[in-house]
Amino acid sequence: MNPYFGWALAAAMVAVGWHSYGWQGVLFAVTVVVFWLLLQFNRALRAMKKAADAPVGRVDSAVMLNAKLEAGMPMLKVIGLTRSLGRKVAAEPETWAWADDGGSEVTVELSGGKVKQWRLARPGDGVSPSVAP
C-alpha cells in the first residue's frame, strides 16, 4: 500500500470518528491505527527473525528466486522469499546478492527500498558469480 494513501485513510478515520462520535470516535480510530501499525511492525520482525537464522547471502535456489522476483517488490518481501539477509554488493545503486550451492547468483538492485532490476548469473554463462567466503 502506498504510505500516503495509508496515512490519508488513517486521517479520514479520525475525522469520521470525530464527526460521528466525538472524542470517543477519535480514541477508537487512533486505537485502530496503532493496532494496524503494530501488525505491520510484527510482520517485519518475523521476517527478520527468520532471516537471522540463515547464512547471509544464501538461498536454496537462485533460479527459483529469479522467477519469483518482480519489479516494485519491497525488500521485506524479498527477504521473505529468500529467508536470508542478502550480501551487500554495492551502496550506489543499492545492490544485494544471494547465491545457491550450485554457484548461481541473483543480484538485486533496489531503488527506494523496492526492486528496480535483477540479474541471474549461472556458472555456465561465462559470467563468474562472486561467492561469499
C-alpha positions in Angstrom: 0.0 0.0 0.0 1.2 3.5 -0.8 2.2 5.2 2.5 0.5 8.4 1.6 -2.8 6.6 0.9 -2.5 4.8 4.2 -1.9 7.9 6.2 -4.7 9.7 4.4 -7.0 6.8 5.2 -5.9 7.0 8.9 -6.7 10.7 9.0 -10.0 10.1 7.3 -10.8 7.5 10.0 -10.0 10.0 12.7 -12.1 12.7 11.1 -15.1 10.3 10.6 -14.7 9.2 14.2 -14.8 12.8 15.4 -17.7 13.7 13.3 -19.7 10.6 14.3 -18.9 10.0 18.0 -16.8 12.9 19.2 -13.7 12.2 21.3 -14.7 8.6 21.8 -14.7 8.1 18.0 -11.2 9.7 17.8 -10.0 7.4 20.5 -11.3 4.4 18.7 -9.8 5.5 15.3 -6.4 6.1 16.9 -6.6 2.7 18.6 -7.3 1.0 15.2 -4.4 2.9 13.5 -2.0 1.9 16.3 -3.1 -1.7 16.1 -2.5 -1.7 12.3 1.0 -0.2 12.8 1.8 -2.9 15.4 0.7 -5.6 13.0 3.0 -4.2 10.3 5.9 -4.0 12.8 5.3 -7.6 13.9 5.3 -8.8 10.3 8.7 -7.1 9.7 10.1 -8.5 12.9 9.0 -12.1 12.0 10.6 -11.8 8.6 13.9 -10.5 10.0 13.9 -13.2 12.7 13.5 -16.0 10.1 16.3 -14.4 8.0 18.6 -14.1 11.0 18.8 -17.9 11.4 20.1 -18.4 7.8 23.5 -17.8 6.4 23.9 -14.3 4.8 23.6 -14.2 1.1 22.5 -17.8 0.7 19.3 -19.1 -0.9 18.0 -22.6 -1.7 17.7 -22.0 -5.4 18.8 -18.8 -7.2 16.8 -19.8 -10.3 13.6 -20.0 -8.3 14.3 -16.7 -6.7 14.9 -15.2 -10.1 11.5 -16.5 -11.3 9.6 -15.1 -8.3 11.1 -11.6 -8.3 9.0 -8.7 -9.6 9.8 -5.1 -10.2 8.5 -2.9 -7.4 8.6 -5.7 -4.8 9.6 -4.3 -1.4 12.8 -5.5 0.2 10.9 -7.1 3.1 9.1 -9.4 0.6 12.4 -10.3 -1.0 13.8 -11.3 2.4 10.7 -13.4 3.0 11.3 -15.2 -0.3 14.9 -15.9 0.4 14.6 -16.5 4.1 18.1 -14.9 4.3 19.6 -11.5 4.5 21.4 -10.6 1.3 25.1 -9.9 0.9 25.6 -6.2 0.1 27.4 -5.8 -3.2 27.3 -2.0 -3.8 26.0 1.1 -2.0 25.1 3.2 -5.0 22.9 1.9 -6.5 21.9 -0.2 -3.6 22.7 -3.8 -4.7 22.3 -7.1 -2.8 23.1 -10.7 -3.9 22.0 -14.2 -3.0 23.8 -17.3 -4.2 22.9 -21.0 -4.0 25.1 -24.1 -3.6 25.3 -24.7 -7.3 27.1 -21.4 -7.9 24.2 -19.4 -9.4 23.7 -15.9 -8.0 20.9 -13.4 -8.2 21.9 -9.7 -7.9 19.1 -7.4 -7.0 19.2 -3.6 -7.5 16.9 -1.6 -5.2 15.6 2.0 -5.5 13.7 3.4 -2.6 13.6 0.0 -0.9 11.9 -1.6 -3.9 13.3 -3.9 -6.5 14.3 -2.0 -9.6 16.0 -4.7 -11.6 17.8 -8.0 -11.0 20.2 -10.4 -12.8 20.8 -14.1 -12.6 24.3 -15.3 -13.2 24.8 -19.0 -13.7 28.2 -20.8 -13.7 27.9 -21.9 -17.4 27.0 -18.4 -18.6 30.6 -17.2 -18.8 30.0 -14.7 -16.1 31.5 -15.9 -12.8 29.3 -15.0 -9.9 31.0 -13.8 -6.8 30.7 -16.3 -3.9 30.9 -15.3 -0.3 33.7 -16.9 1.6 
